[in-house]
Amino acid sequence: MNALPCTIYLSFTGALLALLIGKRSALGARIVALATALLGLEITLSAAFSYIPNPHGLTTLVNTPWISQLGIHYYLAVDGISLTLLILTGLATTAGILFSWNIEERVGEFFALYLVLIGGVYGVFMSADVFLFFVFYEIAIVPKYFLVAIWGSKNKEYGAMKLVLYSFVGSSLVLAGLIWTYAASGASSFGLPDLIQASSHLTHIQHIEIFGLIFFGFATLAGLFPLHTWAPTGHVAAPTAASMLLAGVVMKLGAYGCLRVALPLFPQAIDFWQPIIACLAVLGIIYAGLIALIQEDFKYVIGYSSVSHMGFVILGLISCNLKSLSGAVLQMFSHGIIAGLLFAVVGRMVYERTHTRNLNELKTMGLGKRLPFVACVFVIAGLASMGMPAFSGFPAELTILIGTWKVSAVWATAAAVGILISAAFTLRAIQLAFFSDAKSVTSANTHAFAPITLPEKLGSILLIGTTLIIGLKPDLLFNLINPALQSPYFENIIKGVTS
């Protein structure tokens, strides 16, 4: 457990080494990045296997004064929720590097920025001081701009700027809310346990107002409708690894902030905001799914799919019972794996070979026969995305719907419609991209494609294996998540813990 902070330091050290070595050897930079990712993954897995839940909440890793006058500490701590998302980060990082093995332009700089972003993500998931949380949150935002603006494709400057502006606006709301909480509550520090205790002294109106600032600030990065518009644009513009991280990990930072900060600090505001946020989440699920259904750009289909699936996360969070919250955390993990795989197929294995993402053009290429491995991987990822049994999305979305039903049958039923829409746009994309009628294949599109590389195969196996393992044995993560949700940290927001 005590090795977990090393994931942060390894990421930043790896970034520096990749930058220096990349000036002389592109292969050396790739190897440094992959070794850093694998070490981080090994540390998180080892910590998870040896973890013993703390009945009092967070397990402290590091707690030392940083800015004493303001009560700011370098305070790192974890529970089962943190560990689940740390494992996701390790897996997504490793897979993203494997699918970026073909990067040739400024390789050292690419992997340096990539690892800085990952270091920030690791820091967010371990921060137990909200000021430190915010610092790592900002560290994770800045590299995104350069990854998209330099190595992106379609409208990359626009996509990068929109992504970062939305992120900074959201984080500004969060910062304003945190400062307001600290000043108005008379808190002695920015530590989460202290702020939770101090926030009880705020008035009911203050709870409602500050919750709105912080929750919607974080939810902007989580892709909550109608604050989601940065997501499809950013996903499409980003290079493959950045798309995988944006959908797989970065959107989870926003959802994690809602769960870790907004809900525990302001439980009195939940009843006021719950119907509003739940309706927005359901609208996002259905709206984004319908938009994905009519897209002609393959990557936009996956981009809007991510917004739709993140709607389930927000719905589970705001339903505020053990079932819905545990499902929301599992959905964060599951969507991170599945979305990463979908973006890898579309951005790396298809686009880099066909040089198009237009579904009407792809259907003339006979990809199902010419790239059978790619077709097979996308079908598996598509089934997982639709929530088919045996894949991680099934227990995640089912648990969310059961938990939501206990609060509102209407919300749960409407969200279930989103699953049907998800099946529709996924099957449409599979059919158009890989299994169109043979008559649609033109003779001009029968040239040989580059073979699938070993890194691509390894990345695919890693992500497919993960979604299958969790789909078949979800208790591997539920046994981490549920004790954390039943701890005193969440006791003021959980409704129906015994259910």
N, C-alpha and C positions, 0 to 999 in steps of 0.2 A: 504493500500500500504506500509506504513512504517513498517509493520510487516514482509515483505518478507525477509529481512536479517536474521530473526530468523530461517528460514529454514536451513541456514548454521549452526548456533550455536546449534540448536536443534539436527541436525544430528551428530555433533561432541560430544555433551553432551550425546546423546543416545548411541553413540559408546562406550564411557567410561563406562556408566552404564551397558550396555550389557556385556562388558568385565568383570566388577567386579561381577555383579549378576550371570553371567554364570558360575562362579567358584563354585557356590553353587546350582544353580537351572537352568536347561536348559529351563524349561517352563518360568521362570522369564525373561531370556534373550530374548526369543521369544516375550513375551508380551511387553517388553521395545522396541524392534525393531518395532513391529507392531504399537504401540502407537506413536512412533516417526514418522513413515511413514504417519500415518493418520493425525497427527497434521500438518505435512508439506503439505499434500494434501489439507487439509482444508484451510490453509493460502493462498496457491496459488489460489484455487478456489475463495475464498473471494476477493482476490486482483483483479482477472480477472473480476468478476461481478461488482466491484466498479470502475474499471479502466476507466479513461477519457483520450483519446489519447492526447498527447502533440504535437501540430502542429510543434513545433521546434525540435522534435526528442525524445531523451531520457528523462525520468522522473527521476531525481536524488533521491536516497534513502539515501545514505551516501557519504560524500566527505570530508575526513580529511587527512592531510599530513601524510606520512609514512616515506619515505626516501627523505627528503626535498632537499638535494644536487643534487639529480638526477631528481627531479620533479615527484617522484612516490607517488601516493596517494592511500589510501584505498577508492576507488571510485566505488560505486555500483549504478547502474541505470538500468531501464527497459523500454521497449516499448512493443508493442503488440506481436512482434516476441519472445522476451524473455519470456513473460507470457505464450505463447503457449507451449514453451518447458519446462517451469517450471511446468506447469500442467502435461505434459507428464512424467516428472521426478517423480512427486508425485504419479501418477497412476502406473507407472512401478515399483516404489519402493514398494508400497503396495502389488501389485500382486506378485512380486518376493518373498516377505516375506511369503505370504500365500502359495506359491508353494514350499517353503523351510521349511515348518513346520515339515517335517520328518527328518531334519538334526539332527544327534545324536552325531557326532564326533566334540568335541571342539566347542560346540554351541555358547558360549559367544564370542570366538575369531572370528568365522565366521560372526556373525551379527555385531561385532565391525568393522571389515574390510569392510563389506558391507555398513555400515552407513558412514564410513570415505569416501569411494568412492562417496556416494551420496552427502555428504557435499561438496566435490570438484566439483561435477557436478552442484549443485545449485550455487556455487560460479562462475563457468565459465559463466553461463547464465545471471548472474547479473553484471559481471565485466565490467566497462567502462574505466579502466586503463589497457593497454595491458600488463604491467608487472604483475599486479595482476591477470589478465586473465591467464597468463602463469603459475603463481604459483598454482592457483586452477587447471589448466589443468594437471600439474604434480602430484598434490595430487590425482587426479582422476585416474592416470595411475598406481601408485605404488601398491595399494591394489589388482589390477587385477592379478598381478603375484601370490600373495599368495592364493587368492581365487581359482585360477585354479590349481596351483602346489600342494596345500594341499587337496582340496576337489574335484578335477577333476577326470576324469576317463581315457579314452583312450589316451595314450601318453601325460599325463598331464604335465610332466616336460618340454617336448619338446614344447608343445603347449603354455605353460606359458612363456617360454623364448622367443619364436618367437614373441608372442604377444607384450611383453614388449620391445624387441629390435626394432621392427618396430615402436612402439610408440615413443621410445626415439630418434630414428633416425629422425622421422618426427618432433618431438618437437625441436630437435637441429637445423633443417633447419629453423623452425619458429623463434627460438631465434636469430639465426644469422641474419635473415632478419629484425627483430625488432631492434636489436642493430645498424645495418647498417642504417636503416631509421632514428633512433634517432640521430645518429652521423652526417649523411650526410645532413639532412634537417635543422639542427639547431633548432630543437624543444626544447621547454622549459620544457616539461613534457611528460609523457607517456600516458596521458589522450587521449582517442580516438578522441574527437573533436579537440584537439590541434594538434595531429599527422596528422589528415586529412588535416588540414589547412597548416601545415608545409610541408607535402609531396608534395604539389603543387610546391615547390621550387626545387624538384629533377628534373634531366634531364629525357628525354624520355627513354633513354637507362637504366637509373637506375630504373625507373618504371618497365620496362620489366624484368630486372634481379631480383629485390627484390620481385616482384609479384610471379615470378617463385618459389623462395625459400619458401615464406610463403604459397602460395596456395597449392603447392605440399606437403609441410610439413603437413598442415592440412588435405589435401585430402588422405594422407596415412592412417590416422585413419578413414576416411570416406569410405575406401575400393575402391578407384579409381583404375581401371585397368591400369597398371599391378602391382600396389602396394598393391593388395588386398589379397595376399596369406596368410597373418597372420589370416585373418578373418575366413575362414572355419575351419582351424586347431584349432584356439582358441575357436570357438564356440563348436566344437565337444568335445574338452578336458574339457571344463568348466562345473561345476555343473549347475543345472537348473537355479537358480537365477542369476548366473553370465552370463550364455548364454543370458538370458532375458535382462540383463543390457547391455551387449556388443552390441547386435543387436538393442535393444530398445532405449538405451540412449547414450552409449559411442561413437558409430559410428556417432551420431548426433553432438558430440562435434567437430569433424573434419569438418563436413559440416557447422556448425554454425561459426566456425573460418573463413572458406572461405567467408561466407556471411558478418560477422560482421567486420572482419579485412582486409582480402586481397582485396576484391572488392572495398570498399569505399576508402582505402588508395591509391590505384594505378589504378584509372580509365583509365589512358592513356595506360595501358598495356593490356586492355581487348581485343581490336581489334587484337593484335598480337597473344595472347594466345587462343582466343575463338575457332577457328577451331580445334586446336590441342586438347584442353581439351574436346570439344564436341565429337570429334571422339573417344577419349579414353573412354568417358562415354558410348557412343553407343556400342563400342566394349565390354565393361564390361557388359552391359545389355544382349547382345546376347550371348557372350562367357560363362558367369556364368550360364545363363539359360540352355545352351546346356550341360554344365558339370553337372548341377543338374539333367538333363533328363536321364543321364546314371548312376547315383549313385545307389549303392546298400545299403549304410548306410543311414538310415532314417534321421539322424541328419545332415549328409553332404548335403542332399537335401535342408534342411532348411538353412544351412550355405551358400551355393551358391546362394540360392534364395535371401538372404539378400544382397549379393553383387550386384546381378542383380537389385534389387529394389532401392538400393542406387545409382545406375547409373542414375536413373531418377532424383534423387535429384541434382546430379552434373550437369546433362544436363540442368535442370531448372535454376540452379544458373548461369551458364555461358551464357545462352541465354539472360539474362540481360534485360528483360522487365517485366512490372508489372504482367502480367499473369504468366509467367514462374517462377518468383521469389516467388509469392504467392503460386503457386502450389508446388514449392520445399519445402517451409516451411510446408505446409499442409502434404506433403508426408513424411517429417521427423516425424511429429506427428503420421500420420497413420501407417507408417511402424513400428514405435516404439511399437504401440499397437498390431498390427497384428503379427509381428515377435515374440514379447514376448509371445503371446498366442500359436503360433506354437511350439516354443521351450519348453513351459510348457507341452504341450501335449506329445511331443516326449521324452523329457528328464525326466519328472516326471511321468506322467500318464501312459505312455507306457513302457518305459525302466525299471522303478522301479518295474514293475509287471512282465514283460516278460524276463528281463535281457538280451535282445538282441535288436539291432537296425537294424539288417540285414533284408531287405525287403523280401528276399526269405524265411527266417525263419518265419517272422511275418505272411506271407500269409498262413502258415499252421496252424495258431492258431485260426482262426475264430473270430477275435477281434470285428468285427461288431456286432455279436450276444452276445459275452461274455462281452464286455465293450461298451454297446450302448451309454452311456453318452460321453465317450471318442470319439467314432466315430462321434457322432453328433457335438461335439465341433470342431473336426478337419475339418469336412466338412464345417462348418460355417467359420472357420478361413481360410480354403483353398479358399472358394468363395471370401472372403474379399481380400485375397492375389492376386487373379486373377483380381481384379478390377471390380467385379460385382457391378451393381447399388444397392443402398441402404447401401453400406458399404463405409467407409471413403476413401479407396483406389481409388474408382471411380472418385470422383471430384478432387482428388489430381493429379492422372496421366493424366486425361483428360485436366486439366488446364495447366499442364506442356507441353503436346503435342500441345495444341493450341498456347501457348506462343512460343514454339520452332518452330512451323510451320511459324510464322511471321519472323523468322530469316533464317530458312532453311527447306524447305519441305523434303529434303533428310534426314536430321537428324531426323525429326519427324516421317517419314515413317519407317526408320530403327528401331527407338525406339519402334514403334507400333508392329513391328515383335516380339520384346521381350515380349510383352504382350501375344501374341499367344504361344510363347514358355513357358511362365509362366503357362498358362492354361494346356499345355501338361504335364509338369513335376508335377504339382499339382494333376491333375486327375490320373496320373500314380501312385503317392504315395498313394492317397486315395484308389485306387482300390487294389493295392498290400497289403497294411497294414490292410485294414478293410473289403474289399468286394471281396476277391478272391473266385473263384469257390469252392463250398462246397466239391468237390472231393479232393481239395488240403489240406483240414483240416485232420490232422492225429489223430488217437486215443490217441497217446502219449501226445497230446497237448490239453487235455480237462479238466485239473484240474482247480479248482476254483481260480480266482484272488482275491486279496484283494479289498474290496469295495472302491469306490471313497469317499474320505474324505470331510468333510465340508469345510476346507480351500481350497481344490482344486475346489470345486463347486463355492465358493464365488469368488475366483480369476478368474475363467472362466467367470462368470456372469459379473464381473466388466469390463473385457476387451471386451467381446462381446457387452455389453451394450454401451461402449464408441464408438466402431467402427460403431455401428448402429446409434447412436445419431448424430455423426459427418457426417456419410454418408447421413442421411436424412435431416440434417440441417447444412451444411458446413459453412453457414454464421456465426454460432456461433464463429468460428475461423477466417474466412475471415474478419469479422468486427474488429478483433484485428490486423490481419496481414497487411491488405491493408493500413490503415492509417500510420503504421510504414514505409512501403515502399515508401509512398508518401511524407515523411518528408524530410527536407533538408539534412539529414544524407545520404540518398541514391540518391539525385538528380543528382549526377554526373555519376551514373552508370545505372540508369533506362533509357531505350530507349522506347519511345512510351508510356509514362505514361497515356495518355488519351485514349489509345486503350482498 
